[in-house]
């Protein structure tokens, strides 16, 4: 429809008022959308792992996403450690990482021993068996002792999935950081989203290990 036909019968002052109100309505709608989005996304800066407890909630509300940029000793496991403090346990934890430190595997084993994690899966990069021999053997032992699962693949993703079924609580941690401490700048995002958890879990569930022992 032509703009002149749309405003047929209105004088110039009335047309100007209608256009002004339309412009205000559009601006208000855009502002409302922006405000709604911002309430669901929190942004934080962290200098060290010890600061996470001050920056992040002990429990993440469904639908919320928290974004963290850091330049200190914060690795991907730091966020899982923080999340465990706000829940009785996780039925299933999956960690995808290029590599993982032996001390971190030992800490995960203590969580399994304590009943804080029921099932643990590790997806590591193809270099893990050859370049991280001690860690690789430790993970094989965890598979034998606890029924953990290890998948070796051409993998460079850094994802942690954690779910407590009884509490309907699902977390996805996306990070540039591996599960090993380093002084590099890293960014991470923690999402309380069951849909995103299922999305990643389905993908990783379809990956087969390229390692004969895993």
N, C-alpha and C positions, 0 to 999 in steps of 0.2 A: 504494500500500500504506500502511495506517495505521501510524504510528510505533510504536504498542503492539504490533502484529503483528510488526513488524520485529525488535523486541527481546524477543519472547516466549520465556520460559525463562531469561532473564538476571535476576539480582537487581539491586537499585538501584546497588550499588557497581560491578558489572560494566558496567552501562549508562553510568554516569558516566565510567568509564575509557575506554570505547569512544568516547563523545562527545568527551572531551578529546583522544584521539588523532586523531580525525577533524578537530577544530579545528586541531591542530598540523600535520597533513598539508596542510590547506588553506593555512595560513599559509606553510608551507615551499614549497609549490608556487607561491604568489604571489610570494614573495621570489625564487625561482629565476628566474621569468619576468622580474622587474624587473631582476635582475642581468644576465641574458643580454641584455636590451635595452640596458642602459646600456653594456655593453662595445662595442656597435656604434655608439653615438652619442657623439661627443666635443663638448664645449662650450668655446668660447674667447672672450675679449674682446680686441679690438685697438684701439689708439689711432692707428696709422698704418700705411701700406703696408709700411714697412720691418720691421715686427714680424711679418709673415706667415711669413717664413722660420723664425722662432723658434717660432711657434705651431703651424704646420701641418707634416705630414710631407711630404717631397719627392715621395713617391708614395703614393697612397691605396689601401688594400687593398680588394679586391672585397667589396661588401656594407656597407662602412663609410659613415657619414655624419658630416660635420663641420659644426658650426653656429657661426657667428661673428657677434657683435654689435660694431659699431664706431661710433666717433664722430669719426673723423679722415678723412684723405684716402685713402680706399679706395673705388675704383669697381669695377665688375664685371670690367674687364679685368685688374685686379690679380691675381685668382684664376687667370685663364688664364695670365698671365705666370708665376705661381708653378708652375702645373701643367706648363708647358713645360720647366721646369728639371729635371723628374724623368722625362722621356721623350725618346726620340730625335727624334720628330716626331709630329704628328697628321695622319692622312690626311684628316680632315674636321673642320672647325670651323664651327659655326653660332652666330651671336649674334643674339638678339632683344632689342631695346632701343627705348625711345622716341626716343632721340637718341644721337649719338656724336660725340666731338670729332675734329677734323681730325688732331691729333697722334696720337690713338689709331689712326686709319686708317693713318697713315703708319708707325706701329710695326708694325701687322699686315702691311703691305706688305713691310717689312724681313724679317719672319718668313717670308713666302712666298718672297722672294728667296733667303733662306738655306736653303730646303728644310725649314723647321720646320713649315710648314703646306702641305698639298697643295691642298685645296679649301676655300674660304671663302665662306660665305653670310651675308648681312646681312638681317635683317628689321627694318625701322624703322617708326616711326609715320607717320601721314598728314601730319604737320607737317614732316617731314624735308625734302622738296624745296623748300618755300616759305620756311621759317624757318631752315634750315641749308644755304643755297645752296652755299657753298664745300665743305662736307663732302659734300653730295650729288654735286657735280661730281667730287670726288675719288673717290668710290665708283664712279661711272660709268666713270671712267678705269681703276680697278682691274678692273672687269668686262671692259673691253676688253683690258687688258694681261695679266691673269692668268686670265681665265675665271671670275672670281668671279660670284656671283649676288646680286642685290639685289631684295628684295620690299618694296614699300610697302603697308601695310595699316592699318586702324584698330587699331593694336597698342599695347598698353601693358605687355606682358609683358617681364620681364627674365630671360632664360634663355640660358645658354651650354652648348652641346653640343660635346664633343671626343672623338674616337675614334682609337686606333691599332689597326688591324685585326690586324696581325702579332703584336702583343703582347697581344691580347684585352683591351685596356684602354679602358674607356669612362667618361667623366665627365659629370655633369650639375651645373651651377652654377645654383642658384636664388637670386635676389637682389632686394632692393627697390631696388638702385642701378642707375642707368643707366651707360652707358660714358662718363661724364664726371665729373671730380673735383668734389666739393662737400663742405662741412663738416657735412652733416647726419648724424644717426644712421641707420645702415643695417644690415640684417640679411641674412646670406647663409648658404646651406647647400650643401656640396659632397658629392655622392653618387657613389660608385664603383659604378654599376649599369648593366649592359647593357640590362636590361629597361626601366628608366626612360628611358635614351637612346633606345631604339626607340620608346617611347611618344610622346615629344616629337617625334622625327624624323618619325614618320608623320603627326602632326598638322600640323606646319609644311609638310610636303611637299604637303599638300592646299590650301594657301593660294595664291591668285592675286594678283598685284600689281595695285593700282588705279592705278598710275602707268604711263603709256604709254611712257616712256623706259626704265623698269627691266625 
